[in-house]
Amino acid sequence: MAKLEQTVNADFDQLIQRIENGILKGSMSASLEDSTDFCDGDARCSVRVFERYSYAGNNRVSLSITLFQNAGGPVRITAITSGGSQAMFFKINTLGEEAFLDKLRELL
């Protein structure tokens, strides 16, 4: 599992579109598995779950991204990858997870 947390000053809607488009165009096997968006007062939250095939790990990896913004302030982003290991009892070969997260780093 790999994790990225970052705060950015950006337009919320443009940022989520850039992330979606960039992840999906960044790998021919990438797919948007599910998403949700909700608001409560001045707070907004969007969650996206992507999946792609990792050639390095010879398996599929997922990337869950959560964006949160309160009252038009900065956008807080948390991204967590999973599924990149091939071992039964401990994690080895997590290169695919890191590569998936690197794509998000490029987009931010």
N, C-alpha and C positions, 0 to 999 in steps of 0.2 A: 504494500500500500504506500502510495506517495500522496503528499498533501501540499497545497499551495494556498496561502491566505494573503490577500492584498487589498488595499484600499485605493480607489482611483477617483479622480474628479472627472466624470464623464456623464453624458446624457444616457440615462438608464436604458431607454428603448434602442438607441443606436448601439450601445454596448452589447446588449443581448443579441441583436441582429448580427453584429460583427463576429461574436463568438460562435453563434450557430452556423453562419455561412463559412467561417474559417475552419471550424472543426470538420464540417461535412465535406468541404472541398479539399481538405488537407490529407484525406486518405480515401481511396476508392472503396474501402470496406466500411467506412464510418457510417453509422446510422444514429438518428435521434430516436431513442427507445421510448421516451415519454417526457412530458413536461407539465408544469403547472405554474400559474401566476395568480397572486392574490394581493389584495390591498386591505389595510386596516387603518382608517384615518389617513394620516399623511405617510404611513409606512408602506413600502412595496417589497415584495419578495418574488423571485422567480427561481425555479429549479429546473435544470435540464439534466437528463441522463443519456449519455452517448455510449456507444459500444463500437469497437472495431477489432479487426483481426490483427494480431501481433506476429509478424514473421519472426522476430527475434525470439519470442517465447513459444511460437507454434501453438497459440491459443487465442482466446478472445479476452479483451480487457474492457472495463467500463470506466467512464469518467463522469462523476456527478458534480455539477456546478450549481452553487447557490449564490444568487445576487440579492443583496438587501440594501435598501435605501430608506432613510427616514427624513421626511420634510424637505426633500430636495437637496439634502446634504451629499457627502461623498458616497460612492457605491462600495460596499464591502463585498468581497468575493471570497468564497471558499470552494476549492476544488479538491476532490478526493478520487483517486483511482483505485481499482480493485481488480482481482482476477488474473494477475500476471504471473502467478507462481505455478510451478509444476510439481512441487513436492507435496507429500501428504501431511507431514507433521510440522514443517517449518518452511519459510519462504525462501526460495532461490529463484534466480533468473527473473528479476523484476524490471528488466530493461524495457519491456513493452509498456509498463505503467509509466516509467519516467519519460519515455518518448511521447506518450499521449499527453502528459502534463506539459512537456516542453512546447508542444504546439499551442497550448493555451498561453504559455508565457510569451510566445512570439506575438500573439494577438493582442495581449495587454500592453 
